[in-house]
């Protein structure tokens, strides 16, 4: 019986720790908050970049997708955000 109680308490403790981990990291890195203008710019750039042609193999871990993200999408997103003042 004591073993079951310890197991339940450890499970609850682990769930609490893992649930708070992301909030702790965000707090440590300066918070999750961005300005409304920057949020709007991200949204607008996302809509603009949806028209880019995507690779045939769209699996996130695929070589084609990683190359596309690094060589096409990433620079286009940075250019868009720079154009919008961020």
Backbone torsions as a table, in degrees:
resi	resn	phi	psi	omega
1	UNK	NA	-43.4	180.0
2	UNK	-63.0	-37.4	179.1
3	UNK	-63.6	-41.6	178.2
4	UNK	-63.2	-41.0	178.9
5	UNK	-64.6	-43.9	178.0
6	UNK	-61.8	-42.5	179.4
7	UNK	-62.3	-44.4	179.3
8	UNK	-63.8	-43.9	178.5
9	UNK	-63.0	-40.6	178.1
10	UNK	-66.1	-39.2	178.3
11	UNK	-63.9	-43.8	178.6
12	UNK	-63.4	-43.9	179.4
13	UNK	-60.2	-45.5	179.8
14	UNK	-64.1	-40.4	177.9
15	UNK	-63.5	-41.3	178.4
16	UNK	-64.3	-43.8	179.9
17	UNK	-63.7	-46.7	-178.7
18	UNK	-68.5	-31.0	177.8
19	UNK	-70.7	-30.9	-178.8
20	UNK	-90.9	-8.8	-175.2
21	UNK	-59.6	-49.5	-177.1
22	UNK	-63.7	-41.1	178.1
23	UNK	-62.9	-39.0	177.9
24	UNK	-64.8	-42.8	178.9
25	UNK	-64.6	-43.8	178.4
26	UNK	-62.1	-41.0	178.3
27	UNK	-62.7	-44.2	-178.4
28	UNK	-64.1	-37.0	-177.8
29	UNK	-85.1	6.1	175.4
30	UNK	108.4	4.1	175.1
31	UNK	98.0	158.2	-177.6
32	UNK	-87.1	0.8	-170.0
33	UNK	-87.9	132.5	170.8
34	UNK	-123.1	161.2	-177.4
35	UNK	-67.8	159.4	179.3
36	UNK	-64.3	-34.4	178.8
37	UNK	-65.7	-41.9	179.2
38	UNK	-68.4	-37.5	176.8
39	UNK	-62.6	-43.1	178.9
40	UNK	-63.8	-41.5	179.3
41	UNK	-63.5	-43.0	177.1
42	UNK	-59.3	-44.2	-179.2
43	UNK	-63.0	-44.4	-179.8
44	UNK	-65.5	-42.1	178.5
45	UNK	-64.8	-39.7	178.2
46	UNK	-59.5	-43.9	179.1
47	UNK	-65.2	-39.3	178.3
48	UNK	-64.5	-41.8	-173.8
49	UNK	-80.6	-7.3	176.9
50	UNK	-65.2	-21.8	-177.7
51	UNK	-81.5	-9.9	178.3
52	UNK	-63.6	141.1	177.8
53	UNK	-69.3	137.4	-177.1
54	UNK	-101.5	158.0	178.7
55	UNK	-68.4	159.4	-179.7
56	UNK	-64.2	-40.4	178.9
57	UNK	-95.4	97.6	-174.7
58	UNK	-90.2	10.9	176.6
59	UNK	-64.9	130.3	-172.6
60	UNK	-56.4	-35.8	-177.5
61	UNK	-86.5	-1.9	-176.2
62	UNK	-73.6	153.2	-179.9
63	UNK	-62.2	-41.5	-179.2
64	UNK	-62.5	-42.2	-179.3
65	UNK	-68.0	-41.8	178.7
66	UNK	-63.6	-41.9	177.0
67	UNK	-63.4	-42.3	179.8
68	UNK	-63.1	-43.5	179.2
69	UNK	-63.4	-41.2	-176.3
70	UNK	-78.6	-32.9	-173.6
71	UNK	-100.8	-25.1	-175.6
72	UNK	-116.8	-59.0	-173.4
73	UNK	-68.0	-47.3	-177.7
74	UNK	-58.2	-53.7	178.7
75	UNK	-62.6	-35.7	178.8
76	UNK	-67.0	-38.2	178.6
77	UNK	-67.0	-43.9	178.4
78	UNK	-62.9	-39.7	178.5
79	UNK	-63.9	-42.6	178.8
80	UNK	-63.4	-45.9	-179.6
81	UNK	-65.6	-37.4	177.0
82	UNK	-63.9	-40.9	178.7
83	UNK	-63.3	-30.9	-179.9
84	UNK	-89.5	0.3	173.5
85	UNK	97.7	17.8	179.5
86	UNK	-121.8	NA	NA
